[in-house]
Amino acid sequence: STERQVNGVLNLIDLAGSERLSKSGSTGERLKETQ
């Protein structure tokens, strides 16, 4: 369960970071490819 918690935190950080990056433009398209 600890691993799941860590993954959840990392996902939240990832989402926050990706939202910030998507505002800058090109990274938004790259994020869609990875999903």
C-alpha positions in Angstrom: 0.0 0.0 0.0 3.0 2.3 0.5 3.9 2.0 -3.1 0.4 2.9 -4.1 0.6 6.0 -1.9 3.9 7.0 -3.4 2.6 6.5 -6.9 -0.5 8.6 -6.1 1.7 11.4 -4.8 3.9 11.2 -7.9 0.9 11.3 -10.1 -0.4 14.4 -8.4 3.0 16.1 -8.8 3.0 14.9 -12.4 -0.4 16.4 -13.1 0.4 19.7 -11.5 3.7 19.9 -13.4 2.1 18.9 -16.7 -0.7 21.5 -16.3 2.0 24.1 -15.7 3.9 22.9 -18.8 0.9 22.7 -21.0 0.4 26.4 -20.5 3.7 26.9 -22.2 2.4 25.1 -25.3 4.1 22.3 -27.1 4.4 20.0 -24.0 0.6 19.6 -24.0 0.7 17.6 -27.3 3.5 15.4 -26.0 1.5 14.6 -22.9 -1.5 13.4 -25.0 0.8 11.0 -26.8 2.0 9.4 -23.6 -1.5 8.8 -22.2 
